[in-house]
Amino acid sequence: MSNIKNIFIIAGESSGDQHAANYVNAHKKLNTDTKFTAIGQQELKKTGSDIIFNSEEISVIGIIEVIAKYSKIKKALNIAYNHILENKPKLVVLVDYVEFNLKVAKFAKKNNIPVLFYVVPQVWAWREKRIKNIIKVVDELAVIFPFEEKLFKKYTKNVTYVGHPLADDSRFKPTELKYNHRMTSIGIFPGSRESEIRNNLHRMIDSIRIIKNDDVYAKNIKIFYANNTAKKILVKLLPKGWDILLTSGKDIEEIKKCQKVITASGTVTLELAMMNIPMIIMYRLSPLTYLIMKSLVKLKYIGLVNLVLGETLGSQPIVKEFIQPDYSDEVQVMVELQRIDQDISYRESMEDGYNQIRKILKPGASMNVAKLANKMLE
């Protein structure tokens, strides 16, 4: 009789797919008697996991955007439910992608399948009362920030601070290139999801046009895409001929050649901080989604890079944020980019903040999650 234990893993975002892949590789080193089936993207596929649905198709943010992709999301949920019923995995590991994954957690719990949630819902940003609902359907929580462990421990003992996956990734060590030796003037990171790209891209481009007011090709600008789906969307949305500026966001060495960056919110802000790249956060939601989120979110800042330091969340921000930017904000982005270029002490203060973040984030996340998961299989 086979001793192979089946694990079902779900990651809905590009960053979550990378974290999930790192965990899978760590678990395989720890225990070779495991088989992984996944809803995920390219990084999980590279681990040898059996991909039963490509989550690039359902990677969205915002209420309106979710409605627009409801049929695909419903299809993916049914695939997940059917896999659980038909294959009875020994463990379900959920990585980020909160709303979708909590539905899967509830279904798995109903069918007596243990659930491990890695990169937990950001209830500290909004709806802290949801914690009670989360712990009803999740057996173990693996959190990646110290403040998350402190928060969840008010409600459950089944929470572990495993460290942050970026702290283990040597690719994200600080760039060794001095500022003036970096070949790319500005890098643009419009996001990984279709809705993010559509909402952010043109604001970011307009900001660059204001700054430069001349030929974009001569200014060594790069636009970084998260995955192939994002690349296809960008090609459709960019002005004619701009596709030559596209560069893979997986190409870390190219990112390290950026003097400064305009980026959407998300894990990418921490990645850039780890690499010592000065940044500005620009983030736009659909108007209705923004109105709803504004009434729910209680934080002054949304970028992870601005939440890690300080006694309380957001009390020690490092970089400028422009949320729901309009024309006047585009002008302010121009001013901020010029300041980054010209004010050495300002750049150094940003780097000081980045150094503090690197000291706080504990290494060992992937293996710690693997140990936690392996224990749940016993």
C-alpha positions in Angstrom: 0.0 0.0 0.0 1.3 3.4 -1.0 2.5 5.8 1.7 2.2 8.8 -0.6 0.2 11.6 1.0 -1.7 14.0 -1.2 -1.7 17.7 -0.5 -3.9 20.2 -2.4 -2.5 23.7 -2.6 -4.1 26.9 -3.9 -2.3 30.2 -4.8 -4.3 32.9 -6.7 -1.7 35.6 -7.1 1.7 35.8 -8.7 3.5 36.5 -5.4 1.5 33.8 -3.7 2.4 31.3 -6.4 6.1 32.0 -5.7 5.6 31.5 -2.0 3.6 28.4 -2.6 6.3 27.0 -4.8 9.0 27.7 -2.3 7.0 25.8 0.4 6.4 22.8 -1.9 10.1 22.5 -2.6 10.9 22.7 1.1 8.3 20.1 1.9 9.7 17.7 -0.7 13.1 17.9 1.0 11.5 17.3 4.3 9.2 14.4 3.2 9.5 12.7 -0.1 6.3 10.8 0.4 4.1 13.7 -0.7 2.3 14.5 -3.9 1.0 18.0 -4.7 -2.0 19.0 -6.8 -2.6 22.7 -7.2 -4.6 25.6 -8.4 -1.7 28.0 -9.2 0.6 29.5 -11.8 4.0 28.9 -13.4 6.1 28.7 -10.3 4.0 25.9 -8.8 4.1 24.2 -12.1 7.9 24.2 -12.0 7.8 22.3 -8.8 6.2 19.3 -10.5 2.8 20.0 -8.9 -0.2 18.8 -10.9 -1.9 22.1 -12.0 -5.6 21.5 -12.4 -6.5 25.2 -13.0 -4.4 28.2 -13.9 -5.1 30.9 -11.3 -3.9 33.7 -13.6 -7.4 33.5 -15.1 -9.1 34.5 -11.8 -6.5 36.9 -10.4 -8.6 40.1 -9.6 -9.2 42.6 -6.9 -12.3 44.7 -6.2 -16.0 44.0 -6.1 -16.7 45.1 -9.6 -13.8 43.1 -11.0 -14.9 40.0 -9.2 -18.4 40.3 -10.6 -16.9 40.6 -14.1 -15.0 37.3 -13.7 -17.6 35.5 -11.6 -18.1 32.7 -14.1 -14.4 31.8 -14.2 -14.1 32.1 -10.4 -17.2 29.8 -9.9 -15.6 27.3 -12.3 -12.3 27.3 -10.4 -14.2 26.9 -7.1 -16.1 23.9 -8.5 -12.9 22.4 -9.7 -11.5 22.8 -6.2 -14.6 21.3 -4.5 -14.7 18.3 -6.9 -11.0 17.6 -6.3 -11.5 17.6 -2.6 -14.6 15.3 -2.9 -13.0 12.9 -5.4 -9.4 12.7 -4.1 -9.8 13.3 -0.4 -6.4 15.1 0.1 -4.7 14.6 3.4 -4.2 18.4 3.7 -5.3 21.6 2.0 -2.7 24.4 2.0 -4.1 27.8 1.1 -1.8 30.7 0.2 -3.2 34.2 0.3 -6.0 34.9 -2.2 -8.4 35.4 0.7 -12.0 35.4 -0.4 -11.6 32.4 -2.8 -9.5 30.4 -0.3 -11.8 30.9 2.6 -14.6 29.4 0.6 -12.4 26.4 -0.1 -11.4 26.2 3.6 -15.1 26.1 4.6 -15.7 23.3 2.1 -12.7 21.3 3.2 -13.6 21.7 6.8 -17.1 20.5 6.1 -15.5 17.4 4.5 -13.1 16.8 7.4 -10.0 17.8 5.5 -7.5 19.7 7.7 -6.6 23.2 6.4 -3.4 25.2 6.7 -3.5 28.9 5.7 -0.2 30.4 4.7 0.0 34.2 4.2 -3.2 34.8 6.1 -6.0 37.2 5.4 -5.0 40.8 6.2 -7.7 41.3 8.9 -5.4 43.9 10.5 -6.2 46.2 7.7 -10.0 45.8 7.8 -12.7 43.6 9.4 -10.7 42.3 12.4 -14.0 40.8 13.6 -13.7 38.3 10.8 -11.0 36.4 12.7 -13.6 34.4 14.6 -15.0 33.2 11.2 -11.6 32.4 9.9 -10.5 30.2 12.8 -13.7 28.2 12.5 -12.6 26.9 9.1 -8.8 26.9 9.3 -6.9 24.5 11.5 -3.5 26.2 11.5 -2.4 29.7 10.5 1.1 30.4 9.3 1.7 34.2 9.5 4.6 36.1 7.9 4.7 39.3 10.1 5.3 39.4 13.9 2.4 41.7 14.4 0.0 39.2 12.8 0.9 36.5 15.3 0.3 38.9 18.2 -3.2 39.8 16.7 -4.3 36.3 16.0 -3.2 34.9 19.3 -5.9 37.0 20.9 -8.3 34.5 19.3 -6.5 31.2 18.8 -3.4 29.2 19.8 -3.1 27.7 16.4 -1.0 30.4 14.9 2.7 30.4 14.1 5.0 33.2 12.9 7.0 31.3 10.3 9.1 34.2 9.1 8.8 36.0 5.7 9.6 34.1 2.5 11.5 37.1 1.0 14.0 36.9 3.8 15.1 33.5 2.4 15.4 34.6 -1.2 18.9 35.5 -2.0 17.8 37.1 -5.3 16.4 40.0 -3.3 19.6 41.0 -1.6 20.4 44.7 -2.0 21.6 45.8 -5.4 25.4 46.4 -5.6 25.0 49.1 -8.3 25.4 52.6 -7.2 22.4 54.9 -8.0 24.1 56.7 -10.9 25.4 53.5 -12.4 21.9 52.0 -12.8 20.9 51.9 -16.5 17.1 52.1 -16.1 15.8 55.5 -15.1 12.3 54.4 -14.1 10.7 51.0 -13.6 7.0 50.6 -13.7 5.1 47.8 -11.9 1.4 48.2 -12.7 0.4 45.0 -10.8 -0.2 41.4 -11.6 -4.0 41.3 -11.9 -6.0 42.5 -14.9 -8.0 44.9 -12.9 -4.9 46.4 -11.3 -3.2 46.8 -14.6 -6.2 48.5 -16.2 -6.6 50.9 -13.3 -3.0 51.7 -12.8 -1.1 51.6 -16.1 -2.2 54.8 -17.8 -1.9 56.9 -14.6 1.7 55.7 -14.3 2.5 56.4 -17.9 1.0 59.8 -17.7 3.2 60.6 -14.8 6.2 59.7 -16.8 5.1 61.8 -19.7 4.8 64.8 -17.4 8.3 64.3 -16.0 10.0 63.8 -19.3 7.9 65.6 -21.8 9.9 64.0 -24.6 10.8 60.7 -26.2 10.1 57.8 -23.8 12.4 55.5 -25.7 15.4 57.7 -24.9 14.9 57.6 -21.2 15.6 54.0 -20.4 12.2 53.2 -18.9 11.0 49.6 -18.4 7.6 48.2 -17.7 7.7 45.0 -15.7 5.0 42.3 -16.1 4.3 39.7 -13.5 3.3 36.8 -15.7 2.3 35.9 -19.3 -1.3 36.8 -18.8 -0.3 40.2 -17.5 2.0 40.7 -20.5 -0.8 40.1 -22.9 -3.0 42.6 -21.2 -0.2 45.2 -21.2 0.5 44.7 -24.9 -3.2 45.6 -25.6 -3.3 48.6 -23.3 0.1 50.2 -24.1 0.5 52.9 -26.7 1.7 51.7 -30.1 5.3 50.6 -30.0 5.6 50.7 -26.2 5.7 46.9 -26.0 9.5 47.1 -26.5 9.7 48.5 -22.9 8.2 45.3 -21.5 10.5 43.2 -19.2 9.7 40.2 -17.1 9.2 40.9 -13.4 11.0 37.6 -12.8 14.2 39.1 -14.1 15.5 40.3 -10.8 18.9 41.5 -12.2 17.0 43.9 -14.5 14.9 45.2 -11.6 18.2 46.0 -9.8 19.2 48.2 -12.6 16.4 50.6 -11.9 17.2 53.9 -10.2 13.7 54.3 -9.0 10.3 52.7 -9.4 6.6 53.6 -9.7 4.7 50.5 -8.4 1.3 49.3 -7.5 0.7 48.1 -3.9 1.4 44.5 -2.9 4.3 42.2 -2.1 6.4 43.9 -4.8 6.9 46.8 -2.5 8.7 44.6 0.0 10.7 43.0 -2.7 11.8 46.4 -3.9 12.7 47.4 -0.4 14.8 44.3 0.1 16.7 45.3 -3.1 17.1 48.9 -2.0 15.2 50.4 -4.9 13.6 53.8 -4.2 9.9 53.7 -5.0 6.6 55.6 -5.2 3.3 53.7 -4.7 0.4 54.5 -7.0 -2.7 52.6 -6.7 -6.2 53.0 -8.2 -9.3 50.9 -7.7 -12.6 51.2 -9.6 -14.6 54.1 -8.1 -17.3 51.9 -6.5 -14.7 49.5 -5.1 -12.8 52.4 -3.7 -15.8 53.9 -2.0 -16.7 50.6 -0.3 -13.1 49.9 0.7 -12.6 53.4 2.1 -15.4 52.8 4.5 -13.9 49.5 5.7 -10.1 49.9 5.7 -8.8 51.6 8.8 -5.2 52.1 7.8 -3.6 55.4 6.6 -1.3 53.5 4.3 -1.8 50.4 2.1 1.8 49.5 1.0 3.3 46.7 3.0 6.6 48.7 2.9 4.8 51.4 4.9 3.2 49.1 7.5 6.1 46.9 8.8 8.0 49.5 11.0 6.8 51.4 14.0 4.9 50.6 17.2 1.6 50.5 15.4 0.7 49.7 11.8 1.6 52.6 9.5 3.2 54.7 12.2 6.6 54.7 10.4 6.0 55.0 6.7 9.0 55.0 4.3 7.8 55.9 0.9 5.1 58.2 -0.7 1.7 56.7 -1.6 -0.8 58.1 -4.1 -4.1 56.3 -3.7 -6.8 57.0 -6.4 -4.5 59.4 -8.1 -5.8 62.3 -10.2 -4.0 64.8 -12.5 -2.6 66.8 -9.5 -1.2 63.6 -8.0 0.6 62.9 -11.3 2.3 66.3 -10.9 3.3 65.4 -7.3 4.7 62.1 -8.5 6.9 64.1 -10.9 8.1 66.2 -8.0 8.7 63.1 -5.8 10.7 61.3 -8.6 12.8 64.4 -9.1 13.5 64.5 -5.4 14.6 60.9 -5.4 17.0 61.7 -8.2 18.4 64.9 -6.7 18.3 64.5 -2.9 20.9 62.0 -1.8 20.0 62.3 1.9 16.4 61.6 1.0 17.4 58.4 -0.8 19.5 57.4 2.2 16.7 57.9 4.6 14.6 55.5 2.4 17.4 53.0 2.5 17.6 53.2 6.3 14.0 52.2 6.5 14.6 49.3 4.1 17.5 48.2 6.3 15.2 48.1 9.3 12.7 46.0 7.4 15.4 43.4 6.5 16.3 43.1 10.2 12.7 42.5 11.2 11.8 39.9 8.6 12.8 36.4 9.9 14.2 33.8 7.5 13.1 30.2 7.3 9.5 30.7 6.3 9.2 27.9 3.6 10.8 25.2 5.7 8.8 26.3 8.8 5.6 26.0 6.9 6.7 22.6 5.6 7.4 21.4 9.2 4.0 22.7 10.2 2.3 21.0 7.3 4.2 17.8 7.8 3.1 17.7 11.5 -0.5 18.0 10.3 -0.1 15.0 8.1 0.9 12.8 11.1 
